[in-house]
């Protein structure tokens, strides 16, 4: 709240994805309060993810302003929980988060904050039955994440053409040209960036304007 003008940012973005990356022993009440402060001053849809393991936790996030919840490890390890969330709140309320890394010339999905290899390739993972119960995919490249050197275009191209769930692509954006490159060479539905959000002054506003000027208009 001190360092970000969320009201101003709301004019240049469509959504915020709020991921709790704190340690397990970090006070949960503090996280809840911080999230509520953000939702109170931001007027775009907000998705919350990180350490959601019970229906009560999910319900609490919705009560505190979340429009969707982001689930990652539970997609792989506890699909019954994911189905329960979908049944109660609707599939449209779930964003399935995938962390993917290139290993031995394959795009493999990782869980547990990117520390555990599922052994499944990206498209094989997306064929799991559980994806019938989610509304969106947040697809992050572990290799590109935080580099600012551009998205993993080849990973975006690898996505099966038969896959119909909207995909938000993340990991690597450093400037407006990276957005255009990804949009022009893939079927990705939405772009995510932490780099421009955190480090590049009015980068979000300028990127939005440049995308519209380049013919990439958004509803």
Secondary structure, 3 states (H helix, E strand, C coil): CCCCCHHHHCCCCCEEEEECCCCCCCCHHHHHHHHHHHHHHCCCEEEEECCCCCHHHHHHHHHCCCCEEEECHHHHHCHHHHHHHHHHHCHHHEEEEEEEEEECCEEEEEECCCCEEEEEEHHHHHCCHHHHHCCEEEEEECCCCCCCCCCCHHHHHHCCCCCCCEEEEECCCCCHHHHHHHHHHCCCCEECCCHHHHCCCCHHHHHHHHHHHCCCCCC
